[in-house]
Each structure stands twice: as structure tokens, then as C-alpha cells.
Amino acid sequence: MRFRILGPLEVFDGTRWRGISAAKPRTLLATLLVQRDVPVPTGRLGAELWGEREPKAAANLIQQYVMRLRRELGDREGRLLVTRPPGYQMVPADEDDMDAAAFTRLGDSGRAALAAGDAERAAGLLAEALALWRGPALVDVPTGPMVEAEAARLAEQRLDVLQARVEADLACGRHAALVPELRQSVREHPLREGLWGQLMLALYRSGRQAEALDAYREVHRLLADELSIEPSAPLCDLQLRMLRGDPRLGLPATEAEAEAEGQEQNQGQNQGEREAEGDARARSKPRRLPRPESRPAVAAARAGQPSAAPRQLPAAVAGFAGRRAELRLLDKLPADASAGPGPAVCVIAGTAGAGKTSLALHWAHRATPHFPDGQLYVNLHGFAPATGPMPPGEAIRGFLEALSVPPERIPDAPEARAALLRTETAGRRLLFVLDNAADAAQVRPLLPGSAGCAVVVTSRGQLAGLAVTDGAVLLSLDVLPREEARELLAARLGADRVAAEPGPVTELIDLCARLPLALAVTAARAVGRPGFALSAVVAELRDVRGGWRRWTPVRG
């Protein structure tokens, strides 16, 4: 028996991974898993399961939940879930029977390899550790104090491992490839100064010194506004070293330096000595970073060679259903893009959870044959409370890099960047997906200037200004019609399961307010419990104050 807690709680019975059907036994199992070193007293279990509303018969109910868990785990003799006064304990089968234990082991090994100077091995081990995560830890467990504390601890540990993996990748010379990931990371964790420092270093080593210093100014402003503090000493020191051009920051080596280093290694040594010393040097000295020309896209652009068309669309949402009228309207965009004097623009507007991004990506993937020169995507974070909307100039830089424009050709002025984007996209058939836009002013600089391109924008606002000045089609997304909501559940849960319980399905649709996101989250919970009646899912959902909001994941 194995367990996964880095995401929804799941058990492996030797054949398949599956969830625990009912909420209380699931919480009980989660509590015992996160406290495996010692027995958990019945009183602590009661507090975890019911909080301040613990019933008088709590001990008897816990005993029933234990018996139910043992049946689900095939542990009728109680060898895994052991009765140990004053409570119960989960006994580990082996040191890696839980994904969190494997994550910790791989993370420790990766950090040890990094400390020993083996950056390549460290990057591989740390990436393997991060790949174990399937979502926020214990995301489907109604949390009590112990489970909540463990989930928070694991989330912090994951960030530590992420930073160590980025450090290893930087040591391996992957600075340019890290920039998009690090930009996303600092938006998700804006007060994590270590990530900002790594972003600054990745930009600096990529020959983008001005942007590296812009990143420092951004975090300086953020810390002052949010916490009224200055950046930490290491971050301030990094900025000063960049301003001074400190060579220890590991700028790309010149060909002359690389040749001199090779001559030094070879001088006065026989073949065996050279191999031994080479190994020692590899372990003790930092790796030389590749020249900017080693990046394939930049090298192709400098040589005047065509590069691969960008394919930036995130994966389409599985189990998409409904929205037939909206899809018919979007299907007109390729023809409009070819016929009009400028790009075809469509704004998909709607409340949070209405499925704007799902619709945009579903249509964009099926429309890719109409746009052979590529598809560009950006999340503009228009409603991110911590960091605010992405500046248009930053989004434009990302597009230009995807179109293989060398960094030194990208101007600093936002207006000049927008003009260069229009130049680079002229005569191409490209699809732009601008997700989570704040307003028309954020979108307008990102629009191509000529026919052949189509732009799909999603926003909580109507962005009526784009209709006036740019001829955008406005598509207002309401909640799903009941029939389409039922189709969505059938696509995710199976038509037979939905047809078997028409009454509970109708109530589930109402409890989720016919919002696609709420329906999708609820269906995801039910998929992991195939033997669990939908009426029981509805009962749990009905009992939660606030209806579907209890089931909606928190997003950065």
C-alpha cells in the first residue's frame, strides 16, 4: 500500500491509484499520515475532524471511521492502521511508501549534489522531486490544524527545492531558458526575495542587464508598498555587483578565455593526468556559461535562418463541453483575419469561474491549422492582487523573444517595442491569446498591425473600448445553460454515472451556480471516487457554507 499527499490524497492498492470516498475517513487518514512517527490521541483526532463542534460520540465515530478505512485499505487485521493507546497510528511499509517521503529524500540528495559542485546531477534530482507534485498538498482534505500545518510546511519545502533546482540550472548555464519560469514564480510568490535574486541573475547572464535592474526596482517597490521594508542585504549586494559589472557574477566567457583555460589544463600533463585533473576541475570550478549565440533561437535569427514557429498555447482543458454558440462565433475569426485590413479581435468577457480561459484555449487549439506561423500566449494577470497587471512592455518582450528577435534588438521604450512587434508580425498568420486582461489599455499595445492575425482576449471586464477603436467582437460569457452544464459533468464523470442520478446531478448543477470552474472542480473530486454516489457529493457540498466556493482551488 502506497500513499500520495502532494496533491489530492490517493492510495495505491497494487493495481491503481484511487481516492478515499468519504470526507471524514479521508481527513482521518490524512491526519495519521502526517503524524506517522507517533500515535495520534483520539482527542486530537476529534479536534481535527470536527474542530469546536466535536460530537459527544466522537470516540465511537472515530472507531467506525477506522474500521471503514481498514476495509478500504485492505487492512482488516490492522497491520497498517494500528490501534495504539491513546489513539491510532499509521505504520510505514517502507521509507518511500509516501510521495512526500520520496520528495524529501530526492530534495536532500539534490541539495547535497549541488553543494558538492555536481550541478547537472543536482538539477536532475531536484526536477525529479518537483515532478512528484500534482497540485497543492492534501488539496481535497477538509483541513484541521495538523493537516493545514503539514500542507503549509510541504508548500514551503517545495519552494525551497524549486529555488535549489533553479540554482543548479543557473550553474549549468541555462539562464536564458529560466527567465519565463522565474517571471511566473515571482508573480506567484512576490515576497520570496530569493526568486527575485535568481530572476535578476538569469536576466543579467542573458545580456539583459537593464531588465535585471528593473526587476530589482520592482521588488524594491513591492516590499516598500506591502511591508514598508527594504530588500535584504544579499539582494542589495547583487544589485551593486551588477552596477559595477562584477565578473564573479558569471557572465558568458569569451572564446579567448575558454581557449586559455584549455591550454592551462593541458600544459605539461600526460593523458592520464589530464583526465584526472579535468575531473577535479569539473567538480571544484563553476561551469563556464554558454555564449548568447548558443541559444538556438538567437543564433538562427543572427544567421538569418528561419526558426521554428512559436507554439505557446497551454494544454486545452480536458472534458470541455458546451458553449456551442460561442464557438460558432469564434470560428469566424480566421476568415475575418484574412478579409479585414487589420487583425481580427474577439474579447471573451465574464465573471470569475465562467470558463473564459477554457473556452479560449479549446477554440485556439482547434483553430491552429488556420495560423501556420504560430500561436502566442500570455497571462496578463489583470486581476492579481499581489503584483498587479503585467506591464504591456514585458508581454511584448516575451512575444518578440518567441519570434526569435535577438535581445539586443528589443528596445527599452514600450512604444518602440510595440512598433517592433507590429513589424515582426506583418505578413504572418499568427494567433494571439491574451488571457486575464485588466483593461483595453493593457491590450492595445499587444495587437498586431496587419491582416492575417487573430487575437482572442479574456477579461472580467467588457473592454468595450477595443470594439470602438480596434473593431473587436465582444462575447459576453454567462453561466452555462443547464443542459450544457449536464454535458460538462457527463464529459468528466461519464454519461452513465450522470444518467444514473438525475436528481442529484440537477442539485449539484444548482449548488455550483452553473459556473464551469465550480462544476469542473466538483467533478474532479468525484472522479477520484468512482464508487462514491453523486448524492453523497451533493450532501457534502450542501453542508459547506458558501456552496461551491469550498470546492474552488485558490489560484495565484
GICOR-V802614 format. One record per helix or strand of 3 or more residues. SS is the DSSP state (h for helix, s for strand). FROM is the first residue (numbers start at 1). LEN is the number of residues. If there is no record, write none. Layout:
SS/FROM/LEN, SS/FROM/LEN
//
This chain:
s/2/3, s/10/3, h/23/12, h/42/12, h/58/16, s/81/4, s/87/4, h/99/17, h/119/12, h/145/27, h/175/14, h/193/13, h/209/19, h/233/12, h/247/3, h/255/12, h/271/14, h/292/3, h/296/7, h/324/7, h/333/7, s/344/6, h/356/11, h/368/3, s/374/6, h/392/11, h/407/3, h/414/12, s/431/7, h/440/5, s/454/6, h/464/7, s/473/4, h/482/12, h/495/6, h/502/10, h/516/12, h/534/10, h/547/5
//
